[in-house]
Amino acid sequence: MGDTYDVAVIGGGTAGYSAALRAAQLGLRVCLVEREGRLGGTCLLRGCIPTKALLQSAAVMDAVKRSGEWGIKASGEPDWVAVKAFEDSMVDKLVKGVTGLVEARKIEVVHGLAALVPGATAVEVDGTRIDAREIVIATGSAPKMLPDVALTDRIITSDQALWYDRIPDSAVVIGAGAVGLEFASLYRSFGADVTLLEALPRLAPLEDDDVSAQIVRAFRKRGISTAVGVTVQQVEDTEKAVQVTYGSGDDVATVTADICLVATGRGPVTDGLGLTEAGVSTHEKGFVNVDADLHTNVDHVWAIGDVASTPLQLAHVAFTEGYAVAERIAGLEVAEIDYVNIPKVTYCTPEIASVGLTEGQAREAGLDVVVETVDFRAIGKANMLGEGGFVKLVAETAGPVRGVHMIGPHVTDLIAEGMLIVNWEAMPGEVAAMMHPHPSLSEGIGEAHLALAGKPLHTP
C-alpha cells in the first residue's frame, strides 16, 4: 500500500484496537487489519458486551419476579425479540464509538484476511502487501468444541447462543468457567430448566474454594442442577431435543434438554495467518509463544490478547497488553504485566469477583497466611438488595493482603478496590483506616479489613 507503516496490527478486537489507538496517540503511523466488516472483535461483537446486555435483561427479569420482596406488585415476561434488540443496540453503540476513535486518530483500517510475509516485516491482505516496522498479532480466539461433537441447531457455543432465535425451555451447559456460569444463570433467569456440568472437581475452578462452594449453594437455591467431576460421554441431537450422557466411573446419567451449550474454553484464531511459514513459534495448543515483553521469537513481531500464550483470556488483559506493546514499540519503558494480580469477574447471579492469590495458592506458595471472611448479610445495603454472599481476604500474617475474593451483589464493580489493595500491597490496618460510605456494598470490604486488623465493627 505504498510506503511503510510504523505498526501493522492484525486484528481489530480489544487487544488490536487498544494497541492501534495507543500507538497512534504516541505519534506512530498505524495500519489496522480486520477480517470482519466491523471493529470490536470477540468482546464487542460476540463476547463481553452482548453477553452482559443479555445478563442485564435477565437481572431485570429477576427483579420483576422478586418485586414483592420490596413491596411492589409487578409481573412480566421476557420479550425475546426486544431483548435481542437491546443487545444489538448496545453492540452497535460501542462499535460505533471504537470506530470513531480509530478514525479520529487517523489509523488506516484495511478489511480482509492477513498473512505474514515470510522473511519480512510485512503482511499480505487479500493480495495486497502492507510493510511495517513492527507487526502485532492480535487475532483473538474462538470457542472450542468437544471432540467428536459438531455444531447443530441445538448444540451450540456462546457465539450461537447470543443470537439464538428463542429462549430455550431447558438447557445443558457443559463447562463451569465464567462463560458457562453466566449462560447457566442467564437461562435460568429467563425460566429455563438448567443442568450445569463440569469436568473439574468444582464449579468456578479458577476461583477460591469457598467461592466455588458458595456458587453451588446459590445455584441450587435458584433451581440450577450441577454436577462436577464428570466426563461428557455423548452429545446427541435428536432433532427434537439434545441428549447428553455424562458421568464418573460407573455412575452414568443422561439428561435431555432443548439445547446444549458447550463452554469448554477457547482456542486461538491463527488459520491462514502463515505463522509456520514466517517462523513464528507456537504453543502445542496453537497459541503464539511470547516472552515477558510480548515479543515472539521473530524480530519485530509481537502477539497480544487471546491469541498469545499468556495466562488469562480476558478483555482487560488484552487492553493492558495492547497498551504495553504500543508503548514498547514507541520506545517507552514498560513494566512486565503481573498476571497474578489481575482481577477476574463473572456476571452470573450471584456475581463473582477476585484478585490475587486464593487461600490454596497462598498456602501452596509457602506463605504464612491469615484469612478473614465477612458475610454480606452483615451489611445493610446487601440486605436491602436481598442477596447474600461474602468478602474473603487472604493476607500474610502481619503482612499485606494477597487476595480479595467476593461473591454477591455487584462485586464485579467492587473488585476495583480489591485490585488496588492487592497491587499496592496494602496492610489490613491501612485499608481499615479508610472510611467506606454507609450504607453501601463497599462496606463489605471495609468490614473485612476491620476484622482482619483486629477491630471488627458489625461482625463478631
FIPAFI-382148 format. One line per 8 residues: number of its first residue (from 1); their letters; for each residue x, y, z of C-alpha. Coordinates in nm, 4 decimals. Layout:
<recs>
NUM> a> X Y Z | ...
</recs>
This chain:
<recs>
1> mgdtydva> 0.0000 0.0000 0.0000 | 0.2828 0.2347 -0.0842 | 0.5150 0.3453 0.1952 | 0.5944 0.1696 0.5224 | 0.3850 0.1981 0.8393 | 0.5379 0.2156 1.1833 | 0.2976 -0.0535 1.3077 | 0.0662 -0.3020 1.1390
9> vigggtag> -0.1841 -0.4574 1.3795 | -0.3625 -0.7754 1.2717 | -0.6998 -0.7914 1.4453 | -0.9453 -0.5200 1.5455 | -1.0601 -0.6622 1.8796 | -0.9801 -0.5288 2.2252 | -0.6108 -0.6155 2.2044 | -0.5658 -0.4926 1.8489
17> ysaalraa> -0.7590 -0.1689 1.8632 | -0.6081 -0.0720 2.2007 | -0.2581 -0.1233 2.0574 | -0.3509 0.0741 1.7468 | -0.5091 0.3603 1.9416 | -0.2169 0.3929 2.1834 | 0.0430 0.3706 1.9072 | -0.1342 0.6434 1.7107
25> qlglrvcl> -0.1612 0.8534 2.0269 | 0.2168 0.8269 2.0578 | 0.2633 0.9637 1.7060 | 0.3159 0.6374 1.5170 | 0.1636 0.5684 1.1751 | -0.0649 0.2683 1.2156 | -0.2456 0.0252 0.9895 | -0.5165 -0.1901 1.1489
33> veregrlg> -0.6212 -0.5043 0.9609 | -0.9581 -0.6588 1.0462 | -1.1076 -0.9600 0.8719 | -1.4668 -0.8746 0.9649 | -1.6766 -0.5857 0.8451 | -1.6785 -0.4166 1.1857 | -1.4188 -0.3440 1.4508 | -1.4556 -0.4810 1.8023
41> gtcllrgc> -1.3615 -0.8477 1.7799 | -1.4934 -1.1060 2.0212 | -1.5543 -0.8691 2.3123 | -1.7751 -0.6188 2.1350 | -1.9330 -0.8412 1.8719 | -1.9915 -1.1785 2.0417 | -1.8445 -1.1724 2.3913 | -1.8369 -0.9299 2.6814
49> iptkallq> -2.0775 -0.6661 2.5538 | -2.3638 -0.8709 2.4042 | -2.3429 -1.1227 2.6878 | -2.3649 -0.8561 2.9559 | -2.6512 -0.6893 2.7716 | -2.8432 -1.0175 2.7895 | -2.7482 -1.0552 3.1552 | -2.8816 -0.7058 3.2268
57> saavmdav> -3.2159 -0.8085 3.0761 | -3.2020 -1.1236 3.2878 | -3.1345 -0.9157 3.6006 | -3.4435 -0.7056 3.5287 | -3.6436 -1.0264 3.4877 | -3.5158 -1.1486 3.8252 | -3.6097 -0.8167 3.9860 | -3.9612 -0.8357 3.8437
65> krsgewgi> -4.0039 -1.1885 3.9777 | -3.8860 -1.0763 4.3222 | -4.0615 -0.7390 4.3247 | -4.2945 -0.8440 4.6058 | -3.9952 -0.8594 4.8425 | -3.9697 -0.4807 4.8087 | -4.3419 -0.4163 4.8350 | -4.4002 -0.3727 4.4618
73> kasgepdw> -4.6713 -0.5575 4.2719 | -4.5316 -0.6399 3.9309 | -4.5383 -0.9169 3.6757 | -4.3847 -0.9661 3.3366 | -4.2318 -1.1993 3.0863 | -3.9324 -1.1706 2.8554 | -3.9887 -1.0457 2.5017 | -3.7023 -1.2195 2.3244
81> vavkafed> -3.7231 -1.0020 2.0155 | -3.6977 -0.6891 2.2313 | -3.4215 -0.8421 2.4450 | -3.2154 -0.9110 2.1334 | -3.2885 -0.5615 2.0021 | -3.1451 -0.4172 2.3247 | -2.8420 -0.6447 2.2873 | -2.7914 -0.5279 1.9284
89> smvdklvk> -2.8233 -0.1625 2.0258 | -2.5508 -0.1945 2.2895 | -2.3159 -0.3638 2.0438 | -2.3854 -0.1092 1.7693 | -2.3340 0.1857 2.0031 | -1.9969 0.0667 2.1299 | -1.8697 -0.0463 1.7891 | -1.9578 0.2984 1.6572
97> gvtglvea> -1.7608 0.4530 1.9445 | -1.4477 0.2471 1.8760 | -1.4731 0.3117 1.5018 | -1.4970 0.6849 1.5677 | -1.1871 0.6791 1.7874 | -0.9910 0.4907 1.5227 | -1.0955 0.7412 1.2583 | -1.0166 1.0375 1.4832
105> rkievvhg> -0.6611 0.9123 1.5369 | -0.6154 0.8685 1.1616 | -0.5496 0.4949 1.1781 | -0.5674 0.3264 0.8388 | -0.8163 0.0386 0.8518 | -0.7923 -0.2436 0.5983 | -1.0578 -0.5141 0.5904 | -0.9543 -0.8622 0.4810
113> laalvpga> -0.7590 -1.1720 0.5769 | -0.3978 -1.1036 0.6703 | -0.0993 -1.3357 0.6402 | 0.2579 -1.2723 0.7494 | 0.5081 -1.2351 0.4680 | 0.7958 -1.4789 0.5360 | 1.1313 -1.3106 0.5886 | 0.9902 -0.9606 0.6018
121> tavevdgt> 0.8127 -0.7247 0.8387 | 0.5063 -0.7157 0.6199 | 0.1629 -0.8671 0.5892 | -0.0391 -0.9542 0.2849 | -0.4103 -0.8778 0.2863 | -0.6055 -1.0374 0.0031 | -0.3092 -0.9988 -0.2324 | -0.2022 -0.6510 -0.1186
129> ridareiv> 0.1275 -0.6143 0.0670 | 0.1499 -0.3876 0.3721 | 0.5006 -0.3114 0.5016 | 0.5595 -0.2047 0.8600 | 0.8498 -0.1646 1.1017 | 0.6628 -0.3694 1.3622 | 0.3814 -0.6233 1.3350 | 0.1384 -0.7003 1.6164
137> iatgsapk> -0.0642 -1.0214 1.6011 | -0.3978 -0.9773 1.7774 | -0.6272 -1.2236 1.6018 | -0.8107 -1.3378 1.9136 | -0.9809 -1.6663 1.9921 | -1.2903 -1.8718 1.9169 | -1.4961 -2.1205 2.1218 | -1.3683 -2.4773 2.1287
145> mlpdvalt> -1.5946 -2.7761 2.0751 | -1.5745 -3.1130 2.2446 | -1.4030 -3.3891 2.0444 | -1.6420 -3.5653 1.8045 | -1.9192 -3.3133 1.8777 | -2.0412 -3.0923 1.5934 | -2.2405 -2.7721 1.5914 | -2.6097 -2.8134 1.5116
153> driitsdq> -2.9218 -2.6042 1.5621 | -2.9392 -2.7384 1.9179 | -2.5713 -2.7989 2.0020 | -2.4199 -2.4518 2.0234 | -2.1395 -2.2401 2.1640 | -2.1589 -1.8942 2.3181 | -2.1362 -1.7450 1.9662 | -2.4647 -1.9016 1.8572
161> alwydrip> -2.6264 -1.8514 2.1989 | -2.6033 -1.4740 2.1644 | -2.8221 -1.4705 1.8553 | -3.0420 -1.7744 1.9226 | -3.3929 -1.7334 1.7870 | -3.5736 -1.8235 2.1082 | -3.5429 -1.8709 2.4804 | -3.4833 -2.2415 2.5401
169> dsavviga> -3.7223 -2.4307 2.7647 | -3.4276 -2.6260 2.9049 | -3.0514 -2.6237 2.8634 | -2.7469 -2.8320 2.9415 | -2.4353 -2.6187 2.9837 | -2.1022 -2.8012 2.9581 | -1.8259 -2.6147 3.1382 | -1.8496 -2.4131 3.4601
177> gavglefa> -1.5949 -2.1414 3.3968 | -1.7077 -1.7822 3.3534 | -1.8915 -1.8397 3.0240 | -2.0740 -2.1493 3.1476 | -2.1728 -1.9883 3.4769 | -2.3045 -1.6789 3.3043 | -2.5166 -1.8636 3.0498 | -2.6495 -2.1091 3.3081
185> slyrsfga> -2.7533 -1.8106 3.5175 | -2.8982 -1.6276 3.2174 | -3.1085 -1.9213 3.1007 | -3.2444 -1.9798 3.4497 | -3.3422 -1.6137 3.4851 | -3.5471 -1.6461 3.1672 | -3.7242 -1.9536 3.3029 | -3.5312 -2.2458 3.1543
193> dvtlleal> -3.4517 -2.5662 3.3428 | -3.0720 -2.5779 3.3565 | -2.8157 -2.8528 3.4148 | -2.4532 -2.7412 3.4501 | -2.1707 -2.9952 3.4029 | -1.8030 -2.9525 3.4899 | -1.5144 -3.1968 3.4413 | -1.3048 -3.0470 3.7211
201> prlapled> -1.3884 -3.1109 4.0876 | -1.5734 -2.7819 4.1423 | -1.7629 -2.5004 3.9747 | -1.5681 -2.1810 3.9050 | -1.2430 -2.3818 3.9184 | -1.0160 -2.0756 3.8931 | -1.1728 -1.9156 4.1997 | -1.1164 -1.9694 4.5716
209> ddvsaqiv> -1.2600 -2.2952 4.7088 | -1.5053 -2.1102 4.9325 | -1.6393 -1.9130 4.6373 | -1.6911 -2.2367 4.4437 | -1.8831 -2.3878 4.7352 | -2.0997 -2.0766 4.7669 | -2.1937 -2.0660 4.3961 | -2.3084 -2.4286 4.4201
217> rafrkrgi> -2.5394 -2.3361 4.7085 | -2.6649 -2.0257 4.5309 | -2.7346 -2.2121 4.2069 | -2.9102 -2.4914 4.3958 | -3.1339 -2.2305 4.5596 | -3.2138 -2.0913 4.2142 | -3.3030 -2.4375 4.0861 | -2.9944 -2.4957 3.8705
225> stavgvtv> -2.8748 -2.8571 3.8770 | -2.4978 -2.9041 3.8852 | -2.2586 -3.1960 3.8535 | -1.8814 -3.1717 3.8959 | -1.6004 -3.4172 3.8315 | -1.7940 -3.5664 3.5423 | -1.6963 -3.6504 3.1859 | -1.9336 -3.5913 2.8971
233> qqvedtek> -1.9528 -3.9185 2.7070 | -2.2005 -3.8337 2.4329 | -2.3935 -3.5363 2.2997 | -2.6675 -3.6343 2.0546 | -2.9018 -3.4058 1.8640 | -3.2237 -3.5996 1.8034 | -3.3661 -3.3008 1.6096 | -3.6390 -3.2676 1.8720
241> avqvtygs> -3.4003 -3.2347 2.1677 | -3.0420 -3.2899 2.2803 | -2.9411 -3.5880 2.4921 | -2.6229 -3.5501 2.6961 | -2.4726 -3.8563 2.8631 | -2.2212 -3.7877 3.1375 | -2.0755 -3.9477 3.4460 | -1.7840 -4.0501 3.6598
249> gddvatvt> -1.6704 -4.4111 3.6654 | -1.9710 -4.6428 3.6596 | -2.2080 -4.3652 3.7653 | -2.3607 -4.2525 3.4331 | -2.6626 -4.0332 3.3696 | -2.8407 -3.8849 3.0694 | -3.0193 -3.5516 3.0615 | -3.2451 -3.4324 2.7806
257> adiclvat> -3.2818 -3.0633 2.7020 | -3.3900 -2.8183 2.4373 | -3.0307 -2.7086 2.3724 | -2.6754 -2.7915 2.4789 | -2.4290 -2.5058 2.5182 | -2.0627 -2.6094 2.5014 | -1.8495 -2.3718 2.7102 | -1.5265 -2.5679 2.7443
265> grgpvtdg> -1.2781 -2.2945 2.6630 | -1.1445 -2.1020 2.3675 | -0.8693 -2.1665 2.1159 | -0.6522 -1.9226 1.9169 | -0.7556 -1.7918 1.5765 | -0.4498 -1.8417 1.3546 | -0.5817 -2.0146 1.0404 | -0.4301 -1.8642 0.7281
273> lglteagv> -0.2019 -1.6335 0.9265 | 0.1120 -1.8036 0.7955 | 0.2803 -1.8425 1.1332 | 0.4732 -2.1556 1.0390 | 0.5927 -2.0108 0.7102 | 0.7083 -1.6949 0.8886 | 0.8896 -1.8986 1.1546 | 0.6739 -1.7798 1.4434
281> sthekgfv> 0.6808 -2.0246 1.7344 | 0.3502 -2.1558 1.8685 | 0.2411 -2.3419 2.1795 | 0.1262 -2.7046 2.1491 | -0.2320 -2.5746 2.1742 | -0.1746 -2.3270 1.8940 | -0.1257 -2.0064 2.0921 | 0.1578 -1.7781 1.9797
289> nvdadlht> 0.4550 -1.8052 2.2134 | 0.5715 -1.4746 2.3598 | 0.8252 -1.3593 2.6158 | 0.7541 -1.1354 2.9139 | 0.7558 -0.8295 2.6861 | 0.5087 -0.9975 2.4441 | 0.7714 -1.0448 2.1707 | 0.7501 -1.3552 1.9560
297> nvdhvwai> 1.0667 -1.5378 1.8561 | 1.0724 -1.3391 1.5297 | 1.2219 -0.9897 1.5405 | 0.9702 -0.7051 1.5218 | 0.6719 -0.9402 1.5568 | 0.4576 -0.9283 1.8720 | 0.1465 -1.1121 1.9904 | -0.1210 -0.9904 2.2314
305> gdvastpl> -0.4664 -1.0783 2.3567 | -0.6296 -1.4194 2.3384 | -0.4006 -1.5463 2.0621 | -0.0906 -1.5057 2.2794 | 0.0327 -1.7731 2.5216 | -0.0275 -1.5531 2.8265 | -0.2236 -1.6867 3.1263 | -0.5625 -1.5131 3.1055
313> qlahvaft> -0.8065 -1.4660 2.8176 | -0.9770 -1.1520 2.9447 | -1.0657 -0.8277 2.7697 | -0.8957 -0.6100 3.0308 | -0.5807 -0.8207 2.9933 | -0.5993 -0.7616 2.6177 | -0.6290 -0.3858 2.6714 | -0.3266 -0.3892 2.9017
321> egyavaer> -0.1184 -0.5982 2.6614 | -0.2145 -0.3756 2.3694 | -0.1077 -0.0636 2.5552 | 0.2162 -0.2251 2.6718 | 0.3248 -0.3316 2.3230 | 0.2371 0.0035 2.1665 | 0.4441 0.1844 2.4276 | 0.7397 -0.0524 2.3888
329> iaglevae> 0.7329 -0.0020 2.0130 | 0.7349 0.3732 2.0741 | 1.0461 0.3330 2.2887 | 0.8905 0.3732 2.6330 | 0.9956 0.1679 2.9338 | 0.7046 -0.0561 3.0378 | 0.6995 -0.2922 3.3353 | 0.6139 -0.6559 3.2797
337> idyvnipk> 0.2483 -0.7414 3.3389 | 0.1762 -0.9120 3.6720 | -0.0777 -1.1750 3.5662 | -0.1310 -1.2997 3.9226 | -0.2860 -0.9747 4.0412 | -0.5308 -0.9170 3.7570 | -0.8976 -0.9050 3.8622 | -1.1342 -1.1747 3.7383
345> vtyctpei> -1.5103 -1.1150 3.7120 | -1.8071 -1.3408 3.6399 | -2.1504 -1.1874 3.5867 | -2.3723 -1.4734 3.6958 | -2.6231 -1.4315 3.9791 | -2.4714 -1.4033 4.2337 | -2.1730 -1.2263 4.0817 | -1.8167 -1.3475 4.1417
353> asvglteg> -1.5043 -1.1320 4.1521 | -1.1497 -1.1879 4.2711 | -0.7948 -1.0625 4.2523 | -0.4659 -1.2058 4.3772 | -0.3923 -1.5372 4.5431 | -0.6578 -1.7788 4.6607 | -0.6140 -1.9273 5.0045 | -0.4961 -2.2527 4.8484
361> qareagld> -0.2458 -2.0799 4.6204 | -0.1052 -1.8766 4.9087 | -0.0530 -2.1848 5.1229 | 0.0979 -2.3786 4.8310 | 0.3424 -2.0908 4.7843 | 0.4550 -2.1432 5.1437 | 0.3115 -1.8191 5.2779 | 0.2058 -1.7965 5.6401
369> vvvetvdf> -0.1444 -1.6598 5.5882 | -0.4420 -1.5404 5.7855 | -0.7939 -1.5442 5.6384 | -1.0961 -1.3281 5.7191 | -1.4459 -1.3689 5.5756 | -1.7363 -1.1263 5.6181 | -2.0876 -1.2391 5.5276 | -2.2746 -0.9828 5.3192
377> raigkanm> -2.5744 -1.0345 5.5463 | -2.3867 -0.8201 5.7996 | -2.4031 -0.5307 5.5509 | -2.7183 -0.3198 5.5462 | -2.7206 -0.2420 5.1735 | -2.6815 -0.6091 5.0805 | -2.9823 -0.6912 5.2976 | -3.1853 -0.4259 5.1152
385> lgeggfvk> -3.0932 -0.5959 4.7878 | -3.1900 -0.9304 4.9361 | -2.8690 -1.1078 4.8426 | -2.6093 -1.2961 5.0428 | -2.2512 -1.3844 4.9693 | -1.9250 -1.2798 5.1295 | -1.5949 -1.0964 5.1108 | -1.2915 -1.3135 5.1822
393> lvaetagp> -0.9434 -1.1750 5.2413 | -0.6181 -1.3690 5.2236 | -0.3272 -1.1876 5.3882 | 0.0190 -1.2717 5.5086 | 0.0403 -1.2947 5.8846 | 0.1458 -0.9456 5.9972 | 0.1798 -0.8641 5.6294 | -0.0063 -0.7293 5.3250
401> vrgvhmig> -0.3315 -0.8504 5.1709 | -0.2552 -1.1035 4.8976 | -0.6038 -1.1861 4.7758 | -0.9590 -1.0487 4.7729 | -1.2400 -1.2895 4.6828 | -1.6066 -1.1973 4.6667 | -1.9404 -1.3450 4.5724 | -2.2589 -1.1433 4.5989
409> phvtdlia> -2.4336 -0.8325 4.4681 | -2.2371 -0.6040 4.2357 | -1.8999 -0.7463 4.3386 | -1.7795 -0.7093 3.9786 | -1.7805 -0.3351 4.0469 | -1.6400 -0.3635 4.3998 | -1.3337 -0.5600 4.2870 | -1.1661 -0.2429 4.1587
417> egmlivnw> -1.0884 -0.1527 4.5204 | -0.9589 -0.5034 4.5787 | -0.7291 -0.4650 4.2793 | -0.5745 -0.1529 4.4323 | -0.5401 -0.3172 4.7743 | -0.3589 -0.6231 4.6397 | -0.1415 -0.4490 4.3823 | -0.0309 -0.1798 4.6258
425> eampgeva> 0.0358 -0.4473 4.8891 | -0.1812 -0.2684 5.1426 | -0.1737 -0.3713 5.5070 | -0.5128 -0.4597 5.6585 | -0.4887 -0.1738 5.9066 | -0.4257 0.0759 5.6266 | -0.7472 -0.0228 5.4497 | -0.9373 -0.0392 5.7801
433> ammhphps> -0.8457 0.3241 5.8406 | -1.0184 0.4273 5.5169 | -1.3852 0.5210 5.5533 | -1.6361 0.3334 5.3406 | -1.9690 0.5101 5.2811 | -2.2692 0.3851 5.4758 | -2.4901 0.2227 5.3717 | -2.3049 0.0777 5.0751
441> lsegigea> -2.1898 -0.2590 4.9480 | -1.8306 -0.1346 4.9721 | -1.8666 -0.1664 5.3489 | -1.8184 -0.5390 5.2985 | -1.4577 -0.4689 5.2006 | -1.4154 -0.2223 5.4846 | -1.5655 -0.4596 5.7435 | -1.3422 -0.7450 5.6286
449> hlalagkp> -1.0320 -0.5318 5.6732 | -1.1524 -0.4032 6.0092 | -1.1913 -0.7643 6.1221 | -0.8515 -0.8615 5.9816 | -0.6975 -0.5658 6.1654 | -0.8476 -0.6952 6.4891 | -1.1221 -0.4364 6.5335 | -1.4457 -0.5640 6.3736
457> lhtp> -1.7482 -0.3348 6.3926 | -2.0606 -0.5115 6.2637 | -1.9231 -0.8647 6.2767 | -1.8408 -1.0887 6.5767
</recs>
